[in-house]
Amino acid sequence: MASGDGTKLDAVVFGATGFTGKYTVIELAKLAKEKGNIKWGVAGRNKEKLEKLLADLSEKTGADLKKIPVLVADVSDEASLKEMAASTLLVINCVGPYRFYGEAVVKACVAEGCHHVDVSGEPQYMERMQLNYHDAAKEKGVYVVSACGFDSIPADLGTVFLTKNFQGDVNSVETYLEWRMKKNVSGPSIHFGTFESAVFGLANARELRPLREKLFPKRLPQMLPKQKPRWLVHKSSVVGKWCLPFPGSDRSVVMRSQRHFFEQDKQRPVQAQAYVAFHSLLAVVGVVLVGGVIGVLSRSNLGRKLLLKYPGFFTGGMVSHEGPSEELMENTEFSLMVRGEGWQEKLAEPTDQHSEPPNKTMTVKVKGTNPGYGATCTMLVMSALTILKEADKMPGRGGVYPPGAAFANTSLVEELDKHGVTFQVSAS
Ligand SMILES: NC(=O)c1ccc[n+]([C@@H]2O[C@H](COP(=O)([O-])OP(=O)(O)OC[C@H]3O[C@@H](n4cnc5c(N)ncnc54)[C@H](OP(=O)(O)O)[C@@H]3O)[C@@H](O)[C@H]2O)c1
């Protein structure tokens, strides 16, 4: 691994003491050993807590992590963030909600010429970072890549993977997220940190329109036929299940990558919609009701206070401060079907319109285990290592990118395939 002048660490996990941070440290320790020659450290606001984490994880994993460098940095202390960024080539940022804590870290990383990856699923934060730091990051030769977890690598790189394999023009994709338990394990499945980020994302959804008008003053050309969103509830023939629109960041991230491919690489932009599938209509009704209540409450101060004080009550026990048990996480499998529609023939120009209706479909399946904290941490750490090793295959000489745009020409998909997150053409 290239370490600049040799005095810097290759990567630092910031927020290592958090729920996601802890599993990221375990994954980085494993992959650093596998890849060899990677110097890494942990960072956070509490030195004793970080040292205890390393001692606990040494015991848990059997690897001696007690000598791993510990850096103290607090989001509210700019100098400490700059010191952290100056001591490493890349920061793996696990401190969320990113709308509150993310910008200061990105700013310090860009100022110190240090790459940055995170697992944000918050479109407002990600698009704001692109608006405010893309040019500065480019100038510094630094890559800032968000959404490097379950939100939204499967959807974004799944769309890239489908487009590469399609051999023709892709007009649109629909993604369908499903999960299942290998065996029945009860208990919460989401840690409070993710819920908190989602509540504030929902509360501030209205920020997106003005933000996008600034970030993308020119509209993408309308490709025909225009993809229409499905009804609120629909039964999908792709997964044979009842589906709802997926409220996460997938669509926003995929569309940012598609805009990049159109503007920078002169590729036809793919239209996209994202859905989530449920095993029964009754489950869909339950989710609509719970989602409706959370959506309404998230809009007022009092409502947000109630949601964050009683997360278990408002989510039917899905969210807790302790997070999911390891047994539950290891028994949770996910798959994301990416169904593309288009033409066998490829037209010369990206904005040329086909005169015939679409005549080809292809489905790609992305799957893995433990989406929130297993596959997510693998994707996050692999993204970091890809920047360190394959920056020459990434766009330009730096900038703020979604993962599809950032990693389309790297070996990330092949590496993920070897590490439990697989991408396969399942039907054509
Ligand atoms: N995209 C995905 O698929 C995905 C999956 C999982 C998680 N996430 C996201 O990851 C983020 C973290 O979630 P989580 O559940 O891991 O949260 P968490 O357990 O609450 O962890 C938060 C971390 O931030 C640290 N922190 C808080 N304030 C800080 C400050 N002022 N300075 C420095 N560090 C500070 C905490 O340090 P202390 O320990 O000292 O309090 C802790 O290490 C959330 O935004 C969540 O949405 C995304």
The ligand as an SDF file (V2000), in Angstrom:
LIG
                    3D

 48 52  0  0  0  0  0  0  0  0999 V2000
  -25.5910    3.2480    4.6480 N   0  0  0  0  0  0  0  0  0  0  0  0
  -25.7690    2.2210    5.4190 C   0  0  0  0  0  0  0  0  0  0  0  0
  -26.0990    1.1750    4.9410 O   0  0  0  0  0  0  0  0  0  0  0  0
  -25.5290    2.3870    6.9040 C   0  0  0  0  0  0  0  0  0  0  0  0
  -25.4430    1.2570    7.7250 C   0  0  0  0  0  0  0  0  0  0  0  0
  -25.1700    1.4400    9.0680 C   0  0  0  0  0  0  0  0  0  0  0  0
  -25.0150    2.7300    9.6010 C   0  0  0  0  0  0  0  0  0  0  0  0
  -25.1330    3.8090    8.7780 N   0  0  0  0  0  0  0  0  0  0  0  0
  -24.9690    5.1900    9.2810 C   0  0  0  0  0  0  0  0  0  0  0  0
  -23.8140    5.2590   10.1090 O   0  0  0  0  0  0  0  0  0  0  0  0
  -23.9780    6.3360   11.0290 C   0  0  0  0  0  0  0  0  0  0  0  0
  -23.5550    5.8620   12.4220 C   0  0  0  0  0  0  0  0  0  0  0  0
  -24.5360    4.9700   12.9230 O   0  0  0  0  0  0  0  0  0  0  0  0
  -24.2910    4.1480   14.2790 P   0  0  0  0  0  0  0  0  0  0  0  0
  -25.5050    3.3550   14.4900 O   0  0  0  0  0  0  0  0  0  0  0  0
  -22.9750    3.4540   14.2030 O   0  0  0  0  0  0  0  0  0  0  0  0
  -24.2080    5.3500   15.3460 O   0  0  0  0  0  0  0  0  0  0  0  0
  -23.5550    5.3690   16.7830 P   0  0  0  0  0  0  0  0  0  0  0  0
  -23.4090    3.9910   17.3390 O   0  0  0  0  0  0  0  0  0  0  0  0
  -24.3260    6.3570   17.5760 O   0  0  0  0  0  0  0  0  0  0  0  0
  -22.0790    5.9310   16.5570 O   0  0  0  0  0  0  0  0  0  0  0  0
  -21.7960    7.2710   16.4380 C   0  0  0  0  0  0  0  0  0  0  0  0
  -20.3010    7.4830   16.5610 C   0  0  0  0  0  0  0  0  0  0  0  0
  -20.0730    8.8840   16.3930 O   0  0  0  0  0  0  0  0  0  0  0  0
  -19.2530    9.3190   17.4630 C   0  0  0  0  0  0  0  0  0  0  0  0
  -19.4740   10.7340   17.7260 N   0  0  0  0  0  0  0  0  0  0  0  0
  -20.6380   11.3470   18.0770 C   0  0  0  0  0  0  0  0  0  0  0  0
  -20.4220   12.6630   18.2450 N   0  0  0  0  0  0  0  0  0  0  0  0
  -19.1080   12.8900   17.9890 C   0  0  0  0  0  0  0  0  0  0  0  0
  -18.2800   14.0320   18.0160 C   0  0  0  0  0  0  0  0  0  0  0  0
  -18.7590   15.2320   18.3280 N   0  0  0  0  0  0  0  0  0  0  0  0
  -16.9880   13.8940   17.6760 N   0  0  0  0  0  0  0  0  0  0  0  0
  -16.4760   12.6800   17.3590 C   0  0  0  0  0  0  0  0  0  0  0  0
  -17.2070   11.5530   17.3450 N   0  0  0  0  0  0  0  0  0  0  0  0
  -18.5110   11.6630   17.6580 C   0  0  0  0  0  0  0  0  0  0  0  0
  -19.6270    8.4480   18.6470 C   0  0  0  0  0  0  0  0  0  0  0  0
  -18.5870    8.5120   19.5960 O   0  0  0  0  0  0  0  0  0  0  0  0
  -18.7900    8.1090   21.1530 P   0  0  0  0  0  0  0  0  0  0  0  0
  -18.6900    6.6250   21.1960 O   0  0  0  0  0  0  0  0  0  0  0  0
  -17.6750    8.7900   21.8360 O   0  0  0  0  0  0  0  0  0  0  0  0
  -20.1520    8.6010   21.5670 O   0  0  0  0  0  0  0  0  0  0  0  0
  -19.7360    7.1050   17.9320 C   0  0  0  0  0  0  0  0  0  0  0  0
  -18.4480    6.5540   17.7590 O   0  0  0  0  0  0  0  0  0  0  0  0
  -25.4480    6.7730   10.9360 C   0  0  0  0  0  0  0  0  0  0  0  0
  -25.5220    7.9620   10.2050 O   0  0  0  0  0  0  0  0  0  0  0  0
  -26.1070    5.6350   10.1700 C   0  0  0  0  0  0  0  0  0  0  0  0
  -27.2170    6.0520    9.4120 O   0  0  0  0  0  0  0  0  0  0  0  0
  -25.3830    3.6410    7.4470 C   0  0  0  0  0  0  0  0  0  0  0  0
  1  2  1  0
  2  3  2  0
  2  4  1  0
  4  5  1  0
  4 48  2  0
  5  6  2  0
  6  7  1  0
  7  8  2  0
  8  9  1  0
  8 48  1  0
  9 10  1  0
  9 46  1  0
 10 11  1  0
 11 12  1  0
 11 44  1  0
 12 13  1  0
 13 14  1  0
 14 15  2  0
 14 16  1  0
 14 17  1  0
 17 18  1  0
 18 19  2  0
 18 20  1  0
 18 21  1  0
 21 22  1  0
 22 23  1  0
 23 24  1  0
 23 42  1  0
 24 25  1  0
 25 26  1  0
 25 36  1  0
 26 27  1  0
 26 35  1  0
 27 28  2  0
 28 29  1  0
 29 30  1  0
 29 35  2  0
 30 31  1  0
 30 32  2  0
 32 33  1  0
 33 34  2  0
 34 35  1  0
 36 37  1  0
 36 42  1  0
 37 38  1  0
 38 39  2  0
 38 40  1  0
 38 41  1  0
 42 43  1  0
 44 45  1  0
 44 46  1  0
 46 47  1  0
M  CHG  2   8   1  16  -1
M  END
$$$$
